[in-house]
């Protein structure tokens, strides 16, 4: 996965160890992320973005244009609004 961690880290004049300390991982983890050898978890990506004062998608940009949602073949999907007292699974309501 391409990312901008190294570029954004260097604009803050931080070493890999500085960023690692701020997000709670070791320096080798930051190195592996920067080189694209390690894909961070959502939580770690969020923490890196927060430390760099950027949005996650700025640090870890999408690979291409957004893909459209798949279209269903056949019947259309309709959402029914069910209150907490009504349920199709439990006709008597929730207990």
C-alpha atoms as one frame of an Amber mdcrd trajectory, in Angstrom:
protein
   0.000   0.000   0.000   1.344   3.394  -0.948   1.400   5.942   1.834   2.760
   9.367   2.665   4.040   8.580   6.170   7.706   9.286   5.408   6.981  12.555
   3.581   4.669  13.876   6.289   6.980  12.703   9.082   9.917  14.530   7.515
   7.920  17.774   7.179   7.650  17.708  10.970  11.406  17.002  11.261  10.694
  13.775  13.152  12.731  10.607  13.041  11.053   7.239  12.682  11.700   6.763
  16.398   9.913  10.055  17.185   6.782   8.999  15.298   6.947   5.482  16.726
   7.041   6.845  20.285   4.027   9.060  19.582   1.898   6.168  18.299   3.134
   3.427  20.613   5.021   1.125  18.246   8.702   0.441  17.629  10.804   2.196
  14.996  10.982  -0.926  12.825   7.188  -0.903  12.514   7.246   2.672  11.151
  10.063   1.690   8.766   8.052  -1.278   7.473   4.944   0.894   6.991   6.916
   3.558   5.110   8.427   0.935   2.807   5.036  -0.688   2.175   6.038  -4.007
   3.749   3.463  -3.742   6.558  -0.180  -2.721   6.342  -1.198  -1.012   9.596
  -4.446  -1.782  11.367  -7.205   0.802  11.170  -6.414   1.881  14.729  -2.696
   2.309  14.000  -3.408   4.166  10.740  -5.707   6.495  12.665  -3.078   7.058
  15.374  -0.386   7.798  12.778  -2.672  10.256  10.989  -3.593  11.940  14.275
   0.065  12.271  15.274   0.829  13.815  11.877  -2.246  16.069  12.226  -3.757
  14.771   8.987  -6.789  12.804   7.901  -6.268   9.069   7.431  -6.950   9.322
   3.676  -4.231  11.984   3.372  -1.644   9.681   4.942  -2.945   6.476   3.340
  -4.582   7.604   0.073  -6.965   5.275  -1.756  -5.456   3.210  -4.567  -7.732
   4.601  -7.258 -11.091   6.196  -7.909 -13.939   5.035  -5.684 -15.634   1.924
  -6.977 -19.415   1.941  -7.417 -21.436  -0.286  -5.148 -22.329  -3.619  -6.730
 -25.799  -3.749  -8.224 -28.043  -6.582  -7.150 -29.501  -8.796  -9.823 -33.151
  -9.436  -9.292 -35.357  -8.061  -6.565 -34.635  -4.654  -5.156 -33.646  -4.358
  -1.538 -35.964  -2.344   0.603 -35.206  -1.291   4.132 -38.032  -1.679   6.587
 -37.986   0.441   9.675 -38.438  -1.715  12.755 -38.768  -0.218  16.196 -37.127
  -1.783  19.204 -40.469  -3.365  20.189 -41.043  -4.904  16.754 -38.943  -7.578
  15.174 -39.501  -9.980  12.328 -37.510 -12.551  14.291 -39.531 -12.215  17.485
 -43.176 -11.380  16.754 -43.812 -10.615  20.433 -41.138  -7.934  20.522 -37.834
  -7.892  22.387 -37.760  -9.009  25.993
